[in-house]
Amino acid sequence: MVNSQQNNRLASGGLLVDREHPITFSFAGKDFIGFAGDSIASALAANDQWLISRSFKYHRARAVLTMAGQDANTLVQLPSDPNVLADRTEISQGMRVDGQNYSGSLENDLGRHIEKVGRFMPVGFYYKAFYKPAGVWEKWAPLIRKKAGLGEIDEQFEPEYYDKAYAFYDIVVVGAGPAGMSAAIQAAEQGAKVLLVDENPVLGGSLSYDRLDAKGEVAPALRAGMIADIEASDNIDVMLEAICNGYFADNWLPVIQAKRLLKVRAKEMIMAVGALEQQAVFHNNDLPGVMMSSAVLRLIKLYGVRPGKRAVVLTGNEQGYSAALEMLDAGIEVVAIAELRDSPPISELMQAVSDRGVEIYQNHAVYAAQPSSDKKHLAQVELRAQLGRGACANSGELISCDLLCMAVGYTPTYQLVCQAGGQLSYDDESAVFTLKGLPKAAQIVGSVNGNWSTDAVCGDGYRAAVLACNRLAQQSKTITEISEPAPIADDSAASPNYSWPIFPHPKGKEFVDYDEDLQIADIVNATRDGYEHVQLVKRYSTCGMGPSQGRHSALATARIVAQATGKSVAQTGVTTARPPFAPERLGHLAGRSFYPARYTSMHQRHVEAGAQMLQAGAWYRPAYYGASDQRDACINAEVNNVRENVGLVDVSTLGGIELRGPDAAEMLNRIYTFGFLKQPVGRARYALMTNEAGVVIDDGVSCRFHDQLFYVTATTGGVDRVYQSMLKWNAQWCLDVDIANVTSAWCAVNIAGPKARDVLAKVCTDVDLDSEAFPYMGVREGHVAGIEARLIRVGFVGELGYEIHVPQHCGEALWDALMQAGSEQGIKPFGIEAQRVLRLEKGHIIIGQDTDAMSTPQEVQMGWAVSAKKPFFVGHRVIKELNEIGQYRALVGFVVDDLSAPIPLESHLVIEGEKMTGRVTSCNFSPTLGKPVGMVYVPPHKAEPGSEIEIRSSGGVMVTAKVVELPFYDPQTERQAL
Amino acid sequence: MSEFITATADSVLRRSQLYHLQQSEGAQFAKYQDAVVVKQFSSNDSQQVKSLGVADLSTLPRSGFKGKHTPQWLEQQGVTIPEQPNCATKQNDGALVARLSEQEHLILSDLAMAGSLAQILEQSWSIEPDYMCYSLPRRDSHAWLYLSGEHVRAMLAKVCGIDLSAVEFANGQIAQTSIARINGILIRDDLNDDTAGFHLLCDSSSVIFVWQSLLDAMAEFDGKPVGLAALLEN
């Protein structure tokens, strides 16, 4: 059944709601109707549904407290979203809302009975109760963890699209209340580009709901005027329903709006973040119907909702009277004002309330609140005269009411300010806060800066804007400088803070922290247990660690700790407030993910040919061509086609570095282990690179195309490091050489196999391909299929082969031309899996696979690639010394003759007795040899050909392998020299 | 003025890596001067250019030179080089010369390819012993995109952490920065007084990723790919 009465909806008013658009939603299984613009909490309140949640520990009934998303009372469950703030979340058609943290139903929560044994669960009882006897925690933990947490996550949740963006402004103003709007308007007037951020759906801050004068005319007029100025300005960008969730160095501000995290850099920042109203601490101060005066005003003015029918106001400042007048205007019976102050000066607001016949009890406190019979709402309050700080008379007056409006003071919203370096201080006598120590380019204005009167608040915003603009004007042509205004007069007399709104009760339940159900005794007991520092009190009692992060408990806690430890509140301080200010989603932090991917210019041809692509680093490469369930057969066929015929592989991902200039050869000579000074033009040389520790880190081929031009290839994954290494070393050596990473400028194929020359000859007519004219390890420049090309005759796969390097954008045309030219010879593409088998058969290592962070040239059988004559290369000294002391392992080839044995895999261990003495680095079934072949690190005494080694293969099966000479295939190197 | 002559993207040796994607996005390819380009994506290209569009200019000529003698050599060839690094200067033939560092310069052809500075310089250059001016294969090392329109800055703010506002980032200014985590060269070169525009040069092997990232960022503003013809109209 739909509750469509909206009994608490006022006949008019409600800045945020659109009465023309009713919205149906459900809460705790019942349907309700609200208006577009209603929050869940306001719509429920309009329907007299006050119970929203159950408290964490005692499962007490909880309801609206701030109507500003600053407390945990309104946390509710949406189908895919736990812990949603009901007073911040707008209703939508068909929305399903539920309570959370209850057993049975929200209305009849079985968990509420735990309160009966609450006295056995004092602060710290976890630490005291569950640690002995030894091992008992293991039994308790599952039970306790089941009770921990609030809402439930939706495990079927599909990730949604979140993103991030950058923004830059001269001035960012956080908070669009009167101070913030004033600052933004003035800054824009002086020519600054301004971002005005506010978490609310409309501009105005407290002007949207507060009543500044008895008639209630000042605030709406002031707000309307300022909004008109903002809307007329081209220099102000407004972000509403956006939250600046932290402050980071140099005014770096994360601003979250909807599903975007805006990374804002502000030259100047003005924080007009306002103040947070605090609750009074008395018996049963958490009952539904007990709420902040600002919540009362918000319900009436923003949503047109009556917060109660019969109200009592507890106040220590002017806002209590402001709320009283607003309630009276809304037709709510205000039966009494409990004025905490003793004979305060008669103000305009107070007089207006008095004139309307409301009795004002001066120097009185609310000593206790009492619930209705079902314990779900306030039924009456007990007013008692104050006898001293926190002390009340022995008896008082009981007054029936369903609403208690608390107006006892504020703390500045210090979270962002302190993150920016601000230091909070407090005067115990006047209960006035001050914040100082901000960086030069950040200011605070308005109530957070201790200004309360409208003139002072707006003047403070104006002053800060002028200061900021005048600083910016020194470096800006668009921002004008004007004379600075006089400092704002001391406004502390207008401070709304009552010094001690804390009233202990023999039965407790005077809640300091609603989130964790912490009472006065809990805080006092924490100090008695030895945790006297406020930071220790926080950890021990969990005060301030709940969802509202101490926004309403920090001041009361500091006051109670101060009293219990004999210190002042100023000495006690408050706990640290770190970012984020409000809850933020992982989606905001992750944003839209960018995972860079690189494609060769032949990529589409691989896909069209049925390649199974794999990602190697950022590159997409063809693993093999054919169906995945035919993987081994495909690879074997590709290997065989290269050995017997001709194959084509895309090697565009190879790194390419050009070294040019008079010292190009000298540079190479120092960077690589071989000698390059005498490398002839038109020839290639193997290039092995070691680091300062003599460890092999890369390899490639150095091609000399000109006396002062070398084109050096590097491994796919290593080229960036090689290039950086060259730049780094040459910053020290200052050789006359230009180093350019041209990896992406060239793409390349390797055409390999006994028929490679026949195919290439069809499309390359300006290079003499004859073996003598263009021998193994020769390099030439010419044209292939009309494309300018660099040809390198190499033999990585152990067959006659040519690497053909062409400009990147011509890669696909080259591939097409070669595939077409080779059709007669049966050319087929082969992938990197076949290439790995082919190179293994030929005994070529892959850096990073067959080497590790300790591999020296000698132990990977690359001693031949190290010049013994050079006086220096990077790693020279260490390699020389290591060679003198002998090696402790060697990389050798092995074969497995038992074809029924499981093929060893990479990283399988060599076992000798009880010891691990080596590991496999590569192993594949060799189609050419008809058995598994591989490379393995073994100790020196096992390195001799013919040695037998035991490899622990898959499933723990020990496989006997035999060490053999490398290469496995074509040891005389006849094939590649064809 | 040259004309667009209908052609397929794979009818020439030099092809943009993007052409397969562009085919599926409705591109009409044409030969223009010596390059095959996307002539247009839709009849709305002209409006798209003003709102938010991205054009692939990867097959257009460009060249690059670096080394300590490069400024001297370029001036000998009649090139007006920018006084400061990270600035670009239009040449008489419409080409854009971007100074990437004291010793490194990038030459982009004019969009109509009416001039031929980039090609002439490349042809004029040869490696000279002990003369520190080296050609860079910019036509292949980098893909070349052009982004334009009213929303171009808001869109770029989603993929690039540089303040590209009109006041802070003047026409002709260059940012060598990260675009969607890819190194890129961003040059402000407004299409005209009313339409902001940026050249984006990125690693050519990454251009498919960059293109897809840009289209994703553009979707919010209804941005779309555009052909060269619409750029030449403006």
Interface residues (C-beta under 8 A of the other chain):
Chain A: D163 K164 A165 Y166 A167 F168 K193 K263 R265 T478 R592 F594 P596 A597 R598 Y599 T600 S601 H603 Q604 A618 W619 S652 R660 G661 P662 H706 D707 Q708 L709 D736 D738 A740 V742 T743 S744 A745 W746 A785 G786 I787 P807 Q808 H809 C810 E812 A813 D816
Chain B: D10 V12 L13 R14 R15 S16 Q17 H20 S58 T59 K66 G67 I127 P129 D130 M132 Y134 L136 P137 R138 R139 D140 S141 H142 A154 A157 K158 V159 C160 G161 I162 D163 S165 V167 E168 A180 R181 I182 D203 S204 S205 S206 I208 F209 S213 D216 A217
